[in-house]
Amino acid sequence: MNSPILIQPVVLSGGSGTRLWPLSREKYPKQLLSLVGDDSLLQATVRRVIGTPGVTLTAPMVVCNEEYRFVIAEQLRLLGTDGNVVLEPFGRNTAPALTLAALAALQNAADPVLLVMPADHVITRTAAFQDVVSRGAALAANGAVVTFGITPDLPETGYGYIQAGELYDAAADASARVIARFVEKPDLATAQGYLAAGNYLWNSGLFMMRASVWLAALGNCRADILAACQSAWDAGKTDGEFVRVGRDAFAACPSDSIDYAVMERIAAQTQGASHAGALPPGVVLPLDAGWSDVGAWDALWQVLPKDDHGNVAQGDVLLQDCANTLALSEGRLVACVGVSDLVVVETADAILVSHKDKTQDVKKIVDRLKSQKRAEGSIHRKVFRPWGWYDGVDAGERFQVKRIVVKPGGTLSLQMHHHRAEHWIVVSGTAKVTKGDETFLLSENQSTFIPLGTTHRLENPGRVALEMIEVQSGSYLGEDDIVRFEDVYGR
């Protein structure tokens, strides 16, 4: 009896999701948000593979930018899995990210099948997804590079397409087809032709292949990417729960996608195009499992439950005589009257109102915010840190007020400021304060003053969250006015 196929789930957590602004921002992108259900999109991606029949799963591996490392580690912990987190010092697109994952997967002398999944997609029918994964694993274990093509139900112009060719191996899987070609996002008339033809599928960005198969294929197609990633891996080190690759070596790595670097060349080989070195066969399996890349607000509206008038309301929302409208509130009451086909999104520092047909253009607003160097384009008012989070409640010319929450056991760095003093007021919990040569405890309704230039640290020694108010005053209040002397998080 054959042993179950070993699968290494690989979650690629790149991208900033600018079309889902103002919820998704550069410093806290959409894969970290709970947009559909209680899990974040990243957590849902990890969770949906659990229980896949007929295979053995290793702990998930997430490849992400180092900026998100603590949030991702915390989200994995909340799922009950430690996982492996491979850090990219720079974004270099999906081909280098997958290459780092393949190198990491081969460290244990196994050659698992990699199940490569973007962190920010939605799949509503888990059982159907797991069935295709099980079938794809068998093909990948025998040397194929497998991708999943989404069965289209409309002439979508926002996705690339895969043309399915002849049967790959009817005895192995009657639905597996050879990849004939990849095509770019079409215009409407072309997309309508694809839908009518019946052999075109949406390109999902989901892949399966053995780690060694990917590295060999990349070596044939883009030896420069493989060499740079190998050098970065060799120069890397383990940092607690994270794997850091060599920064300088990875900086020299070219940027390219899985599709452009390898998959299109595999498809070209199928068509008889010349290529230096044989490539593995490329196979596409159709997937009909309620998939969406949630690329814009109209796509999110499509996958969320609606009322009898096609409305989606989340948070403190009142709708009166509305239809086909998406209204989300993070805090304040949002009331909509007599509107249809609108998107309304409220956050603490920004409100978006858009026609549902124009949600792709939200990115243009983000571009304008960044060109004006406005913080709303990249960060939320609420900022997450490895020790907890803070919310910028108010600010003026020479003051700033923050609400700070430190999780149990959390410790801020030992630090000093050149340009500001700080007043700390404990609202709930217990604070352990280091101020110069002193160390003392503060409890509810107690406070202290940290003079400008004084070395200080804040810790939560208790078992419940520490909540406090910080009032900063001084000539400069930027986050870069921090001189760190010690930091348990290695910042």
Disulfide bonds with the S-S distance in Angstrom:
none
